[in-house]
Amino acid sequence: WAIVVLVRPCDSIMQLWVVVGGGDKGGILVREGLETSSPQLPERLATIAVVRELELQGGRLHFEKVHGDGPATGWVSLSISGKDLVAKAEEMWQVVGGREKGGIVVREGVDTASTLCAERLSTDAWIRQVEVQGERVSFERVSGVGPAKGWVSMTLKGGKDLIVSFQKTEIGKAVMLPSSDATSTYPQGLPHGTVGEPIEVRMSNDEKGFSYEGLPPWVPQVAAVKRLLREGKPYLPSPEPPPERLESFKDPPPFKKHPPKQVKELLQQVYDGDCFGLPIPRTAEQIASDKFGAEWLTRAMHTAGTLSKENRVTRLVRVEELNCTGYSKEGGAAMKAFIDVEYLKPEPELHTALFAKYTWDFSADIPGIGMTMGQDDWPEVDVTIRCVHLLPFRAPKFYFADISRANTAYIIITEAIPYTKRNGQELKPYEVLPGLGKCQDYLLPNPVDFYFCCFRAMGQLGAWDYLGRFDGTFGKADRYNEQQFLALTKPHRKPQTMKFLEMAKKTYDKQIGKMVDFIRTWCPKMAPPDLLNEDTLSRVKAELVEMGPYFSDMSDYYQRSNSDYVGLAHVNLQVDNAWFWRDECGDLDVGVLDWGGLSRQPFAAKFAGSVSGADCDILMAHIEGLCQCFVDEYHRCGGPKLPVKEVLLRFHLNYITNLYFLYNFVTDHVFGETTLEEFLSFTGIEDERFQERFYTRCGTLPALTCWIYYVRKGDMKQMFDEWAKGAGKPFLSEFV
């Protein structure tokens, strides 16, 4: 830690190869395995395809394709009968000069006065260098037309390029680490499979005279990432070896829904996990018990590969269940506990303060937990095991996770985030800011700074997914534009009858009427006067009923119409699902929590979840800037350059539908926890009695924010009308 660390991959991880054989056969043979007797794949790897080396054994190359046609992965021979089939990328050149003359001059020798070859070497031809002397290159032609070998010059006397090295070709720029302006060269996004070298990690910021010595091990890495942002340089995924836990990990059986009564009975018992085979404790008391305790946690961490076999947990110093009720309720999805431990051999990378998240104890008297009873929590466990090490931002360090299909129990153990207290004390760089509950954004000193961090993180995640970072878990994403989407999906969207349309409008009228009644009857102390105005409520209701039959078009069908706007997304990246710190420059940065529901979704439709606790006026003032922040980061990290106007339109189209859909949360959350009499006794949003009711708070505030936003924005119905007559028309449901 006392020196500057320049993190660089070993050659075998980053080595790129170019296919130089098979030009007359459509490419070279690819086999499934190392042995030349292993099954042959049906498709050949095309000449000039670029592959990344995964493994090299003797004369056989295990590859991953990054450009060109052919299998995505497989094994090929380096040569056959003395003739090379692949060459290292740094040996390759492409002809770029002589386009107006049919190619460039070739001579038989290194001297420019040597014999001139009869043919020119065609522009765009690929050659492999045999020897380089000064500005002269001896070559063997791989593609194109012209002499099979000879000598060419790199440039003309005036400095104009005749040939360029691989890294300067369009293919090379796409598949190698881009320069600071490379992403702007590719407005359509960098090619799938693009990776960058690991970033330069330093142990100090010399400009600020700030040392990272003595700070947590994660600090130099996040500081390096932040430096790229300040310098405007791309931030791309670099090769990441699979963690040890994936070697022993097993997928669980398919999910089976159990009746609530049976779930309660099953959760009284302890079952083994399906992924790693260890019993899953059900409560904090069990975790601390002799049946589990330090011995169980040692086995769990050994099995997951997060603790060396020579080390062990010697003692659980503290197992403390987090608050599940009231003002400071720690979320609404599961039980949670702090676990403080001691190790036989303390190590800098090992956390002694751990955090456990596990299935609700349904025998406890905890309001609202019945809503999650028996649900499938595997998606969060799966992402925690297989994806957190691939994320572009900080996530809690993984220690163990598992799930049992037998009784739906699960557990996730990570590092505990060291939140500081909200006491007004000035924090040092990289100290974690105080946490807050869901929909308590008003506690933040300047909420919009925190929203920008979250939108930037969403842009990074979406871009890395665009490049294929998460294909191992989610599969390779399809790429399509609006025309292709319509051609594929519209034949299956049959028109509905006018009778159906009238029935739908009646349904929307009834549901939206209930929401209006909630605002009018329940929220006279919560809602502002401009929303409580009767004429306004009537107008908004009429507009929503008119748009209602097209809500699914606005919130889903159109949102998915172009794959550039769809990618891996955190479904609920509110500020309470993240933690924050300031660096030595005073800039805010973010780590992200809670991975349940991580999936490929339309980005703009998920923005609403990130700002559901925002003050309406703050949101109105900054939503375009937040969308611009996402667009810029999405592109900087390898994704396509999206028009911010279109992203903003997609956000608003979806946001309109939330005025209708969020009433479900009012029904499930507010009405299930609080009576009308109790609600009317609250003096306002900051009333502690209101704030301590988690489900009431989280059911009320997002819905009110949406309605206030719609009213104050003033032109959202007009926005819909213009979209419906223009770009949105092909995506609207039809009624005949």
ZIRA-V804768 format. One record per helix or strand of 3 or more residues. SS is the DSSP state (~ for helix, > for strand). FROM is the first residue (numbers start at 0). TO is the last residue. If there is no record, write none. Layout:
# ZIRA-V804768
ss;from;to
SS;FROM;TO
SS;FROM;TO
This chain:
# ZIRA-V804768
ss;from;to
~;10;13
>;15;18
>;49;56
>;59;66
>;72;76
>;85;87
~;88;90
>;91;94
~;98;100
>;125;132
>;135;140
>;148;152
>;162;164
~;165;167
~;169;174
~;181;184
~;218;230
~;244;247
~;259;265
~;283;287
~;292;303
>;312;320
>;334;342
>;352;357
~;368;371
~;377;385
~;387;389
>;397;402
>;409;414
~;440;442
~;446;465
~;470;473
~;481;491
~;497;521
~;528;531
~;533;547
~;550;556
~;562;564
>;565;568
~;574;576
>;577;581
>;587;591
>;598;601
~;602;609
~;615;635
~;643;660
~;662;672
~;675;679
~;687;690
~;693;712
~;715;724
~;728;730
